[in-house]
Amino acid sequence: MFISQAFAETAGGIGGSAIGQFIPIILVIAVMYFLMVRPQQKRAKEHKAMVSALRRGDHVITSGGIVAKVSKVIDDKEIELEIAPGVKIKIIRSTISTVVGKPAPANDTIAKK
């Protein structure tokens, strides 16, 4: 007697709640997108802009922890770094992790008399 009542209660609810069962999954996917995917894409975009803006004289830190100065921009993929006076290495641009400092611009604000 109890089993037949249990089957009767669940049989009517299957068709109407099929979409309702997917709503939590959709919400979890949406939250994961906004908390994980979008910030990662933003960070990658900022890194790409930073790497493409590298110029001669910039002080950088590579992914391997080498602190160096950009001595020559070879092409879109490679740059030459000076890690010590007279010691230069070629690396791939994407291995630059941060730009420590930009060179100071020339001082053109000398007062004319």
Secondary structure by P-SEA (a helix, b strand, c coil): caaaaaaaaaaaaccccccccaaaaaaaaaaaaaaccaaaaaaaaaaaaaaaaccccccccccccccccccccccccbbbbbccccbbbbbbccccccccccccccccccccc
